[in-house]
Amino acid sequence: MVFIVNDPTELNIVLRIIKVAHTVVWAFFAGCILAIPYFAWRRKLETASVLIAIVTIEVAVLIANRMRCPLTGVAALYTDDRRDNFDIYLPLWLARHNKVIFGTLFGAGVTFTAFRWATN
C-alpha cells in the first residue's frame, strides 16, 4: 500500500511507520533463525523444521525481489536517503551486513538440524 503525501511531516510519519513495520518483521525472522539451533539442540526437530520452512519462504520472497525486502522499495518512495539502514531501525553496520550474518547463521542452523535429525 502506498500513501500519496506531500507534506514533509506526513512523509516522515509514513516512513517511520514503514521502518517500525520492517524492524518488527526483521526481528521475527531473526528470532526464527536464532531459534533453529536451539530447538535442534533440544531435539525438537519438528519445531526447528517449521522455523526453517518459515525462513525459507522469506528467502524466496527476497530472491523474487532481487535480494531486497519489499518494504525497502516502499520506504524508498518516502525518502531520498539510501544508507543501508534508511528503511529499518538497525545500526548501520548490522543493516549493511545483515544478509551475510543471518544467512550464515541460517545455513549453520539448517546444517545442525540436519545433523541432529540424522543422529536421532
C-alpha positions in Angstrom: 0.0 0.0 0.0 1.4 3.4 -1.0 0.2 6.6 0.6 0.3 9.8 -1.5 1.6 12.6 0.7 3.3 15.9 0.0 3.7 17.3 3.5 7.2 16.7 4.8 5.8 15.9 8.3 3.4 13.3 6.8 6.3 11.8 4.7 8.3 11.4 7.9 5.4 9.8 9.7 4.8 7.3 6.9 8.5 6.5 6.7 8.6 5.9 10.4 5.6 3.5 10.2 7.4 1.6 7.4 10.6 1.5 9.4 8.8 0.1 12.5 7.0 -2.5 10.4 10.2 -3.5 8.7 12.1 -3.8 12.0 9.3 -5.9 13.5 9.3 -8.2 10.5 13.2 -8.4 10.6 13.1 -9.2 14.4 10.6 -12.0 13.7 12.8 -13.7 11.1 16.0 -13.0 13.0 14.3 -14.7 16.0 13.3 -17.7 13.9 16.9 -18.0 12.6 18.3 -17.8 16.1 15.8 -20.3 17.5 16.5 -23.0 14.9 19.7 -24.4 16.5 18.2 -24.1 20.0 15.2 -26.3 19.0 17.6 -28.7 17.1 19.8 -28.9 20.2 16.7 -29.7 22.3 15.8 -32.4 19.7 12.5 -30.6 18.9 13.3 -31.2 15.3 9.7 -30.6 14.1 9.7 -27.1 15.5 13.2 -26.5 14.0 11.8 -27.7 10.7 8.8 -25.4 10.8 11.2 -22.4 11.5 13.4 -23.5 8.6 10.3 -23.6 6.4 9.2 -20.1 7.5 12.6 -18.6 6.9 12.9 -20.4 3.5 9.6 -18.7 2.4 11.2 -15.3 3.4 14.3 -16.2 1.4 12.1 -17.0 -1.6 10.5 -13.6 -1.2 13.9 -11.9 -1.1 15.1 -13.8 -4.2 12.0 -12.9 -6.1 12.6 -9.2 -5.1 16.3 -9.1 -6.2 17.5 -9.8 -2.6 15.7 -6.8 -1.2 12.9 -6.8 1.3 9.7 -5.5 -0.4 9.4 -2.9 2.3 12.7 -1.3 1.2 11.1 -0.4 -2.1 8.1 1.1 -0.3 10.3 3.1 2.1 12.3 4.4 -0.9 9.2 6.2 -2.1 9.2 8.4 1.0 12.9 9.5 1.3 15.9 10.2 -0.8 18.1 8.6 1.9 19.8 5.4 0.7 22.0 4.5 3.6 21.9 0.8 4.4 19.5 1.4 7.3 17.3 4.1 5.7 14.3 1.7 5.8 14.8 -0.1 9.2 15.8 0.7 12.8 19.0 -1.2 12.8 22.6 0.0 13.4 24.2 0.8 10.1 26.8 -2.0 10.4 24.1 -4.6 11.1 21.9 -3.4 8.2 25.0 -3.4 5.9 26.0 -7.0 6.8 22.5 -8.4 7.7 22.3 -10.9 4.9 25.8 -12.3 5.4 25.4 -12.6 9.2 21.9 -14.1 9.2 22.4 -16.1 6.1 25.4 -17.8 7.7 23.5 -18.4 10.9 20.6 -19.8 8.9 22.9 -22.1 7.0 24.6 -23.3 10.2 21.2 -23.9 11.8 19.9 -25.9 8.9 23.1 -27.9 8.9 22.9 -28.5 12.6 19.3 -29.5 12.4 20.1 -32.0 9.6 22.9 -33.5 11.7 20.6 -33.8 14.7 17.9 -35.4 12.6 20.4 -37.9 11.1 21.7 -38.9 14.6 18.3 -39.1 16.1 
